[in-house]
Structures are given as C-alpha cells and as structure tokens.
Amino acid sequence: MRDCWRKLVRKTNNPLTWAGYKNFKREVRLELRFAEQEYAETQIRNNPNNMGCIWKTIRSFIPKKSVNRKCYSKEDKLVANEFNEYFTSICPNKIDKIQSLANECNYDLTQSSFVPKCYPLSQQFTFRTAECSENEQVVNSMATEKAPGNDKIPLCVIKDCLPAIL
C-alpha cells in the first residue's frame, strides 16, 4: 500500500498527494506504536512472575546493536595520537565556555574555593602495585555482553586493546 502511495506521489509530484502520503505514513506509524504498546502490556500482564518473558519483551523494544564489531587496524601509537589530538582540540573551546560562564555568574576563577582536608596516614587510601597478569585476568573475566559503564566504552573494545593497555 505504501509503495502505491509513493509511486503516485513521484508520478504526479502534486502537493496534495504528498500531504496525503505523509498523513498516511504518520497514521501507520502511530498505529504500529499503539499495537506494540498493547503487545508489551499484555505480555507483561499475562506473565507477571516470569522475569525471563518480561525481559525478553523489554529487549524486543530496545534497538539492536550493530553486528559489525569495530576493529582498529591502526598502530597503537597512531590511535593514541589521534585521541590526544581530538581531546586537545576540544580543550580551548571548553576553556572559553568556562570563562564566559564564570563572567556571567560573577565568579573569580583565580581564587581557589577548594580547601583540602588533611587525613591521618591511617585513614588514607593507598594503591598497591598490580601486576600486568593480574590486570589481564580481571579484564578477561568480565562479561563482554554487559552494558558499557559511564565511559560508554564497550568491554569488547577494551579486550581488543588489552595488549596496548597492559
């Protein structure tokens, strides 16, 4: 049906036909959304104790991830330099925004409002040196199919770059 409308619109190039086609398309999309919502509601209502079914229904409405995994074929140093160039190009822009925001709010950037608090040595956190093999074991034990963290970097990318990271 949609193809018929599209062919008619292309042949006639009439504004009224275009408007009809757009309205038809909008109505179909709304009907599809309504049907999807009804389906999800009935699935969840009919299976309140079946968490597997509920999550399957929820996942069916989440857009699918790309099947193609991104693969970086460049040398590690080249990739690192590209990241460095990107972040250094952003920095001046952000500094200007910070200064303009400080001027708007009458805030003096030269005065430090941070007063460090001194803790006794017994309460201070210390890092211990970790071996590369220990870090490798921790990263490899993480589940690849889990959602990325706050940094939005998928674990598969971290695992692919593990030799360079270590």
PyMOL CGO cylinders between C-alpha atoms (Angstrom):
from pymol import cmd
from pymol.cgo import CYLINDER

trace = [
    CYLINDER, 0.00, 0.00, 0.00, 2.82, 2.37, 0.92, 0.3, 1, 1, 1, 1, 1, 1,
    CYLINDER, 2.82, 2.37, 0.92, 4.57, 1.70, -2.37, 0.3, 1, 1, 1, 1, 1, 1,
    CYLINDER, 4.57, 1.70, -2.37, 1.39, 2.62, -4.26, 0.3, 1, 1, 1, 1, 1, 1,
    CYLINDER, 1.39, 2.62, -4.26, 1.25, 5.97, -2.49, 0.3, 1, 1, 1, 1, 1, 1,
    CYLINDER, 1.25, 5.97, -2.49, 4.95, 6.56, -3.09, 0.3, 1, 1, 1, 1, 1, 1,
    CYLINDER, 4.95, 6.56, -3.09, 4.65, 5.78, -6.82, 0.3, 1, 1, 1, 1, 1, 1,
    CYLINDER, 4.65, 5.78, -6.82, 1.63, 8.05, -7.13, 0.3, 1, 1, 1, 1, 1, 1,
    CYLINDER, 1.63, 8.05, -7.13, 3.45, 10.87, -5.35, 0.3, 1, 1, 1, 1, 1, 1,
    CYLINDER, 3.45, 10.87, -5.35, 6.52, 10.51, -7.56, 0.3, 1, 1, 1, 1, 1, 1,
    CYLINDER, 6.52, 10.51, -7.56, 4.48, 10.43, -10.77, 0.3, 1, 1, 1, 1, 1, 1,
    CYLINDER, 4.48, 10.43, -10.77, 2.21, 13.37, -10.03, 0.3, 1, 1, 1, 1, 1, 1,
    CYLINDER, 2.21, 13.37, -10.03, 4.51, 15.47, -7.80, 0.3, 1, 1, 1, 1, 1, 1,
    CYLINDER, 4.51, 15.47, -7.80, 1.29, 17.03, -6.52, 0.3, 1, 1, 1, 1, 1, 1,
    CYLINDER, 1.29, 17.03, -6.52, 1.46, 18.80, -3.10, 0.3, 1, 1, 1, 1, 1, 1,
    CYLINDER, 1.46, 18.80, -3.10, -1.90, 17.36, -2.09, 0.3, 1, 1, 1, 1, 1, 1,
    CYLINDER, -1.90, 17.36, -2.09, -0.70, 13.85, -2.88, 0.3, 1, 1, 1, 1, 1, 1,
    CYLINDER, -0.70, 13.85, -2.88, 2.45, 14.49, -0.85, 0.3, 1, 1, 1, 1, 1, 1,
    CYLINDER, 2.45, 14.49, -0.85, 0.33, 15.63, 2.09, 0.3, 1, 1, 1, 1, 1, 1,
    CYLINDER, 0.33, 15.63, 2.09, -1.84, 12.50, 1.79, 0.3, 1, 1, 1, 1, 1, 1,
    CYLINDER, -1.84, 12.50, 1.79, 1.23, 10.29, 1.67, 0.3, 1, 1, 1, 1, 1, 1,
    CYLINDER, 1.23, 10.29, 1.67, 2.74, 11.95, 4.76, 0.3, 1, 1, 1, 1, 1, 1,
    CYLINDER, 2.74, 11.95, 4.76, -0.54, 11.66, 6.67, 0.3, 1, 1, 1, 1, 1, 1,
    CYLINDER, -0.54, 11.66, 6.67, -0.88, 8.01, 5.70, 0.3, 1, 1, 1, 1, 1, 1,
    CYLINDER, -0.88, 8.01, 5.70, 2.70, 7.33, 6.81, 0.3, 1, 1, 1, 1, 1, 1,
    CYLINDER, 2.70, 7.33, 6.81, 2.16, 9.15, 10.14, 0.3, 1, 1, 1, 1, 1, 1,
    CYLINDER, 2.16, 9.15, 10.14, -1.06, 7.23, 10.84, 0.3, 1, 1, 1, 1, 1, 1,
    CYLINDER, -1.06, 7.23, 10.84, 0.59, 3.88, 10.10, 0.3, 1, 1, 1, 1, 1, 1,
    CYLINDER, 0.59, 3.88, 10.10, 3.47, 4.71, 12.46, 0.3, 1, 1, 1, 1, 1, 1,
    CYLINDER, 3.47, 4.71, 12.46, 1.06, 5.72, 15.22, 0.3, 1, 1, 1, 1, 1, 1,
    CYLINDER, 1.06, 5.72, 15.22, -0.96, 2.51, 14.77, 0.3, 1, 1, 1, 1, 1, 1,
    CYLINDER, -0.96, 2.51, 14.77, 2.23, 0.44, 14.89, 0.3, 1, 1, 1, 1, 1, 1,
    CYLINDER, 2.23, 0.44, 14.89, 3.36, 2.14, 18.11, 0.3, 1, 1, 1, 1, 1, 1,
    CYLINDER, 3.36, 2.14, 18.11, -0.06, 1.59, 19.66, 0.3, 1, 1, 1, 1, 1, 1,
    CYLINDER, -0.06, 1.59, 19.66, -0.03, -2.11, 18.67, 0.3, 1, 1, 1, 1, 1, 1,
    CYLINDER, -0.03, -2.11, 18.67, 3.50, -2.52, 20.08, 0.3, 1, 1, 1, 1, 1, 1,
    CYLINDER, 3.50, -2.52, 20.08, 2.44, -0.93, 23.38, 0.3, 1, 1, 1, 1, 1, 1,
    CYLINDER, 2.44, -0.93, 23.38, -0.60, -3.18, 23.63, 0.3, 1, 1, 1, 1, 1, 1,
    CYLINDER, -0.60, -3.18, 23.63, 1.53, -6.25, 22.89, 0.3, 1, 1, 1, 1, 1, 1,
    CYLINDER, 1.53, -6.25, 22.89, 4.08, -5.30, 25.58, 0.3, 1, 1, 1, 1, 1, 1,
    CYLINDER, 4.08, -5.30, 25.58, 1.35, -4.61, 28.13, 0.3, 1, 1, 1, 1, 1, 1,
    CYLINDER, 1.35, -4.61, 28.13, -0.40, -7.94, 27.51, 0.3, 1, 1, 1, 1, 1, 1,
    CYLINDER, -0.40, -7.94, 27.51, 2.89, -9.87, 27.65, 0.3, 1, 1, 1, 1, 1, 1,
    CYLINDER, 2.89, -9.87, 27.65, 3.83, -8.29, 30.97, 0.3, 1, 1, 1, 1, 1, 1,
    CYLINDER, 3.83, -8.29, 30.97, 0.28, -8.54, 32.38, 0.3, 1, 1, 1, 1, 1, 1,
    CYLINDER, 0.28, -8.54, 32.38, -0.08, -12.22, 31.37, 0.3, 1, 1, 1, 1, 1, 1,
    CYLINDER, -0.08, -12.22, 31.37, 3.36, -13.23, 32.74, 0.3, 1, 1, 1, 1, 1, 1,
    CYLINDER, 3.36, -13.23, 32.74, 3.86, -11.23, 35.96, 0.3, 1, 1, 1, 1, 1, 1,
    CYLINDER, 3.86, -11.23, 35.96, 6.03, -13.89, 37.61, 0.3, 1, 1, 1, 1, 1, 1,
    CYLINDER, 6.03, -13.89, 37.61, 8.04, -14.87, 34.54, 0.3, 1, 1, 1, 1, 1, 1,
    CYLINDER, 8.04, -14.87, 34.54, 11.02, -12.50, 34.60, 0.3, 1, 1, 1, 1, 1, 1,
    CYLINDER, 11.02, -12.50, 34.60, 12.54, -14.13, 31.52, 0.3, 1, 1, 1, 1, 1, 1,
    CYLINDER, 12.54, -14.13, 31.52, 9.43, -13.32, 29.46, 0.3, 1, 1, 1, 1, 1, 1,
    CYLINDER, 9.43, -13.32, 29.46, 9.27, -9.78, 30.82, 0.3, 1, 1, 1, 1, 1, 1,
    CYLINDER, 9.27, -9.78, 30.82, 12.91, -9.08, 29.98, 0.3, 1, 1, 1, 1, 1, 1,
    CYLINDER, 12.91, -9.08, 29.98, 12.51, -10.68, 26.55, 0.3, 1, 1, 1, 1, 1, 1,
    CYLINDER, 12.51, -10.68, 26.55, 9.60, -8.31, 25.87, 0.3, 1, 1, 1, 1, 1, 1,
    CYLINDER, 9.60, -8.31, 25.87, 11.59, -5.31, 27.09, 0.3, 1, 1, 1, 1, 1, 1,
    CYLINDER, 11.59, -5.31, 27.09, 14.63, -6.28, 24.99, 0.3, 1, 1, 1, 1, 1, 1,
    CYLINDER, 14.63, -6.28, 24.99, 12.47, -6.65, 21.89, 0.3, 1, 1, 1, 1, 1, 1,
    CYLINDER, 12.47, -6.65, 21.89, 11.74, -2.90, 22.03, 0.3, 1, 1, 1, 1, 1, 1,
    CYLINDER, 11.74, -2.90, 22.03, 15.36, -1.84, 22.52, 0.3, 1, 1, 1, 1, 1, 1,
    CYLINDER, 15.36, -1.84, 22.52, 17.17, -1.08, 19.23, 0.3, 1, 1, 1, 1, 1, 1,
    CYLINDER, 17.17, -1.08, 19.23, 19.56, -3.81, 18.20, 0.3, 1, 1, 1, 1, 1, 1,
    CYLINDER, 19.56, -3.81, 18.20, 23.27, -3.19, 18.34, 0.3, 1, 1, 1, 1, 1, 1,
    CYLINDER, 23.27, -3.19, 18.34, 25.29, -3.24, 15.19, 0.3, 1, 1, 1, 1, 1, 1,
    CYLINDER, 25.29, -3.24, 15.19, 26.53, -6.73, 14.34, 0.3, 1, 1, 1, 1, 1, 1,
    CYLINDER, 26.53, -6.73, 14.34, 29.79, -5.41, 12.98, 0.3, 1, 1, 1, 1, 1, 1,
    CYLINDER, 29.79, -5.41, 12.98, 32.38, -5.03, 15.69, 0.3, 1, 1, 1, 1, 1, 1,
    CYLINDER, 32.38, -5.03, 15.69, 34.64, -2.06, 15.26, 0.3, 1, 1, 1, 1, 1, 1,
    CYLINDER, 34.64, -2.06, 15.26, 38.17, -3.14, 14.64, 0.3, 1, 1, 1, 1, 1, 1,
    CYLINDER, 38.17, -3.14, 14.64, 41.08, -0.74, 14.88, 0.3, 1, 1, 1, 1, 1, 1,
    CYLINDER, 41.08, -0.74, 14.88, 43.67, -1.74, 12.33, 0.3, 1, 1, 1, 1, 1, 1,
    CYLINDER, 43.67, -1.74, 12.33, 45.97, 1.20, 13.02, 0.3, 1, 1, 1, 1, 1, 1,
    CYLINDER, 45.97, 1.20, 13.02, 49.05, 1.06, 15.19, 0.3, 1, 1, 1, 1, 1, 1,
    CYLINDER, 49.05, 1.06, 15.19, 48.53, 1.68, 18.89, 0.3, 1, 1, 1, 1, 1, 1,
    CYLINDER, 48.53, 1.68, 18.89, 50.62, 4.86, 18.94, 0.3, 1, 1, 1, 1, 1, 1,
    CYLINDER, 50.62, 4.86, 18.94, 48.72, 6.26, 15.94, 0.3, 1, 1, 1, 1, 1, 1,
    CYLINDER, 48.72, 6.26, 15.94, 45.36, 5.66, 17.66, 0.3, 1, 1, 1, 1, 1, 1,
    CYLINDER, 45.36, 5.66, 17.66, 46.67, 7.23, 20.89, 0.3, 1, 1, 1, 1, 1, 1,
    CYLINDER, 46.67, 7.23, 20.89, 47.93, 10.29, 18.99, 0.3, 1, 1, 1, 1, 1, 1,
    CYLINDER, 47.93, 10.29, 18.99, 44.55, 10.69, 17.27, 0.3, 1, 1, 1, 1, 1, 1,
    CYLINDER, 44.55, 10.69, 17.27, 42.80, 10.61, 20.65, 0.3, 1, 1, 1, 1, 1, 1,
    CYLINDER, 42.80, 10.61, 20.65, 45.28, 13.17, 22.00, 0.3, 1, 1, 1, 1, 1, 1,
    CYLINDER, 45.28, 13.17, 22.00, 44.69, 15.49, 19.04, 0.3, 1, 1, 1, 1, 1, 1,
    CYLINDER, 44.69, 15.49, 19.04, 40.94, 15.18, 19.49, 0.3, 1, 1, 1, 1, 1, 1,
    CYLINDER, 40.94, 15.18, 19.49, 40.98, 16.00, 23.20, 0.3, 1, 1, 1, 1, 1, 1,
    CYLINDER, 40.98, 16.00, 23.20, 43.44, 18.87, 22.81, 0.3, 1, 1, 1, 1, 1, 1,
    CYLINDER, 43.44, 18.87, 22.81, 41.25, 20.36, 20.07, 0.3, 1, 1, 1, 1, 1, 1,
    CYLINDER, 41.25, 20.36, 20.07, 38.26, 20.33, 22.45, 0.3, 1, 1, 1, 1, 1, 1,
    CYLINDER, 38.26, 20.33, 22.45, 40.10, 21.95, 25.36, 0.3, 1, 1, 1, 1, 1, 1,
    CYLINDER, 40.10, 21.95, 25.36, 40.33, 25.60, 24.13, 0.3, 1, 1, 1, 1, 1, 1,
    CYLINDER, 40.33, 25.60, 24.13, 36.63, 25.57, 23.30, 0.3, 1, 1, 1, 1, 1, 1,
    CYLINDER, 36.63, 25.57, 23.30, 35.74, 24.36, 26.80, 0.3, 1, 1, 1, 1, 1, 1,
    CYLINDER, 35.74, 24.36, 26.80, 38.04, 26.90, 28.47, 0.3, 1, 1, 1, 1, 1, 1,
    CYLINDER, 38.04, 26.90, 28.47, 36.24, 29.72, 26.64, 0.3, 1, 1, 1, 1, 1, 1,
    CYLINDER, 36.24, 29.72, 26.64, 32.87, 28.35, 27.78, 0.3, 1, 1, 1, 1, 1, 1,
    CYLINDER, 32.87, 28.35, 27.78, 34.06, 28.07, 31.39, 0.3, 1, 1, 1, 1, 1, 1,
    CYLINDER, 34.06, 28.07, 31.39, 35.37, 31.65, 31.37, 0.3, 1, 1, 1, 1, 1, 1,
    CYLINDER, 35.37, 31.65, 31.37, 32.18, 33.05, 29.84, 0.3, 1, 1, 1, 1, 1, 1,
    CYLINDER, 32.18, 33.05, 29.84, 30.06, 31.15, 32.38, 0.3, 1, 1, 1, 1, 1, 1,
    CYLINDER, 30.06, 31.15, 32.38, 32.24, 32.45, 35.23, 0.3, 1, 1, 1, 1, 1, 1,
    CYLINDER, 32.24, 32.45, 35.23, 31.85, 36.01, 33.91, 0.3, 1, 1, 1, 1, 1, 1,
    CYLINDER, 31.85, 36.01, 33.91, 28.06, 35.60, 33.70, 0.3, 1, 1, 1, 1, 1, 1,
    CYLINDER, 28.06, 35.60, 33.70, 27.92, 34.38, 37.31, 0.3, 1, 1, 1, 1, 1, 1,
    CYLINDER, 27.92, 34.38, 37.31, 30.47, 36.93, 38.60, 0.3, 1, 1, 1, 1, 1, 1,
    CYLINDER, 30.47, 36.93, 38.60, 32.78, 34.13, 39.72, 0.3, 1, 1, 1, 1, 1, 1,
    CYLINDER, 32.78, 34.13, 39.72, 36.51, 34.74, 40.09, 0.3, 1, 1, 1, 1, 1, 1,
    CYLINDER, 36.51, 34.74, 40.09, 38.41, 31.81, 38.62, 0.3, 1, 1, 1, 1, 1, 1,
    CYLINDER, 38.41, 31.81, 38.62, 41.71, 32.94, 40.15, 0.3, 1, 1, 1, 1, 1, 1,
    CYLINDER, 41.71, 32.94, 40.15, 40.53, 32.31, 43.70, 0.3, 1, 1, 1, 1, 1, 1,
    CYLINDER, 40.53, 32.31, 43.70, 40.52, 28.69, 44.75, 0.3, 1, 1, 1, 1, 1, 1,
    CYLINDER, 40.52, 28.69, 44.75, 37.39, 27.72, 46.63, 0.3, 1, 1, 1, 1, 1, 1,
    CYLINDER, 37.39, 27.72, 46.63, 38.78, 24.26, 47.37, 0.3, 1, 1, 1, 1, 1, 1,
    CYLINDER, 38.78, 24.26, 47.37, 40.35, 23.73, 50.79, 0.3, 1, 1, 1, 1, 1, 1,
    CYLINDER, 40.35, 23.73, 50.79, 41.97, 20.32, 51.07, 0.3, 1, 1, 1, 1, 1, 1,
    CYLINDER, 41.97, 20.32, 51.07, 41.34, 18.36, 54.22, 0.3, 1, 1, 1, 1, 1, 1,
    CYLINDER, 41.34, 18.36, 54.22, 44.24, 16.50, 55.79, 0.3, 1, 1, 1, 1, 1, 1,
    CYLINDER, 44.24, 16.50, 55.79, 43.61, 12.97, 56.97, 0.3, 1, 1, 1, 1, 1, 1,
    CYLINDER, 43.61, 12.97, 56.97, 45.89, 10.94, 59.21, 0.3, 1, 1, 1, 1, 1, 1,
    CYLINDER, 45.89, 10.94, 59.21, 48.02, 8.38, 57.41, 0.3, 1, 1, 1, 1, 1, 1,
    CYLINDER, 48.02, 8.38, 57.41, 45.99, 5.51, 58.94, 0.3, 1, 1, 1, 1, 1, 1,
    CYLINDER, 45.99, 5.51, 58.94, 42.81, 6.76, 57.20, 0.3, 1, 1, 1, 1, 1, 1,
    CYLINDER, 42.81, 6.76, 57.20, 44.36, 7.42, 53.80, 0.3, 1, 1, 1, 1, 1, 1,
    CYLINDER, 44.36, 7.42, 53.80, 43.75, 5.18, 50.84, 0.3, 1, 1, 1, 1, 1, 1,
    CYLINDER, 43.75, 5.18, 50.84, 46.82, 3.77, 49.16, 0.3, 1, 1, 1, 1, 1, 1,
    CYLINDER, 46.82, 3.77, 49.16, 47.26, 1.97, 45.86, 0.3, 1, 1, 1, 1, 1, 1,
    CYLINDER, 47.26, 1.97, 45.86, 49.31, -1.15, 45.62, 0.3, 1, 1, 1, 1, 1, 1,
    CYLINDER, 49.31, -1.15, 45.62, 51.23, -2.10, 42.54, 0.3, 1, 1, 1, 1, 1, 1,
    CYLINDER, 51.23, -2.10, 42.54, 49.33, -4.55, 40.38, 0.3, 1, 1, 1, 1, 1, 1,
    CYLINDER, 49.33, -4.55, 40.38, 50.97, -6.98, 38.00, 0.3, 1, 1, 1, 1, 1, 1,
    CYLINDER, 50.97, -6.98, 38.00, 50.03, -6.94, 34.30, 0.3, 1, 1, 1, 1, 1, 1,
    CYLINDER, 50.03, -6.94, 34.30, 48.92, -10.56, 34.50, 0.3, 1, 1, 1, 1, 1, 1,
    CYLINDER, 48.92, -10.56, 34.50, 46.57, -9.71, 37.37, 0.3, 1, 1, 1, 1, 1, 1,
    CYLINDER, 46.57, -9.71, 37.37, 45.02, -6.84, 35.38, 0.3, 1, 1, 1, 1, 1, 1,
    CYLINDER, 45.02, -6.84, 35.38, 44.71, -9.08, 32.32, 0.3, 1, 1, 1, 1, 1, 1,
    CYLINDER, 44.71, -9.08, 32.32, 42.96, -11.75, 34.36, 0.3, 1, 1, 1, 1, 1, 1,
    CYLINDER, 42.96, -11.75, 34.36, 40.45, -9.24, 35.78, 0.3, 1, 1, 1, 1, 1, 1,
    CYLINDER, 40.45, -9.24, 35.78, 39.62, -7.74, 32.36, 0.3, 1, 1, 1, 1, 1, 1,
    CYLINDER, 39.62, -7.74, 32.36, 39.27, -11.15, 30.70, 0.3, 1, 1, 1, 1, 1, 1,
    CYLINDER, 39.27, -11.15, 30.70, 36.95, -12.36, 33.47, 0.3, 1, 1, 1, 1, 1, 1,
    CYLINDER, 36.95, -12.36, 33.47, 34.47, -9.53, 32.77, 0.3, 1, 1, 1, 1, 1, 1,
    CYLINDER, 34.47, -9.53, 32.77, 31.38, -10.42, 30.72, 0.3, 1, 1, 1, 1, 1, 1,
    CYLINDER, 31.38, -10.42, 30.72, 31.59, -8.96, 27.21, 0.3, 1, 1, 1, 1, 1, 1,
    CYLINDER, 31.59, -8.96, 27.21, 27.82, -8.80, 26.61, 0.3, 1, 1, 1, 1, 1, 1,
    CYLINDER, 27.82, -8.80, 26.61, 27.21, -6.47, 29.57, 0.3, 1, 1, 1, 1, 1, 1,
    CYLINDER, 27.21, -6.47, 29.57, 26.32, -2.81, 29.03, 0.3, 1, 1, 1, 1, 1, 1,
    CYLINDER, 26.32, -2.81, 29.03, 29.20, -0.33, 28.97, 0.3, 1, 1, 1, 1, 1, 1,
    CYLINDER, 29.20, -0.33, 28.97, 29.86, 1.78, 32.04, 0.3, 1, 1, 1, 1, 1, 1,
    CYLINDER, 29.86, 1.78, 32.04, 29.81, 5.55, 32.45, 0.3, 1, 1, 1, 1, 1, 1,
    CYLINDER, 29.81, 5.55, 32.45, 32.60, 5.93, 29.91, 0.3, 1, 1, 1, 1, 1, 1,
    CYLINDER, 32.60, 5.93, 29.91, 30.39, 4.25, 27.24, 0.3, 1, 1, 1, 1, 1, 1,
    CYLINDER, 30.39, 4.25, 27.24, 33.32, 2.12, 26.06, 0.3, 1, 1, 1, 1, 1, 1,
    CYLINDER, 33.32, 2.12, 26.06, 32.12, -1.43, 25.34, 0.3, 1, 1, 1, 1, 1, 1,
    CYLINDER, 32.12, -1.43, 25.34, 34.13, -4.14, 27.06, 0.3, 1, 1, 1, 1, 1, 1,
    CYLINDER, 34.13, -4.14, 27.06, 34.86, -5.80, 23.72, 0.3, 1, 1, 1, 1, 1, 1,
    CYLINDER, 34.86, -5.80, 23.72, 36.88, -2.68, 22.73, 0.3, 1, 1, 1, 1, 1, 1,
    CYLINDER, 36.88, -2.68, 22.73, 38.82, -2.81, 26.00, 0.3, 1, 1, 1, 1, 1, 1,
    CYLINDER, 38.82, -2.81, 26.00, 39.51, -6.51, 25.49, 0.3, 1, 1, 1, 1, 1, 1,
    CYLINDER, 39.51, -6.51, 25.49, 40.64, -5.88, 21.89, 0.3, 1, 1, 1, 1, 1, 1,
    CYLINDER, 40.64, -5.88, 21.89, 43.01, -3.14, 23.09, 0.3, 1, 1, 1, 1, 1, 1,
    CYLINDER, 43.01, -3.14, 23.09, 44.21, -5.09, 26.13, 0.3, 1, 1, 1, 1, 1, 1,
    CYLINDER, 44.21, -5.09, 26.13, 47.80, -5.64, 24.88, 0.3, 1, 1, 1, 1, 1, 1,
    CYLINDER, 47.80, -5.64, 24.88, 48.25, -1.90, 24.39, 0.3, 1, 1, 1, 1, 1, 1,
    CYLINDER, 48.25, -1.90, 24.39, 46.60, -1.11, 27.72, 0.3, 1, 1, 1, 1, 1, 1,
    CYLINDER, 46.60, -1.11, 27.72, 48.81, -3.54, 29.62, 0.3, 1, 1, 1, 1, 1, 1,
]
cmd.load_cgo(trace, "trace")
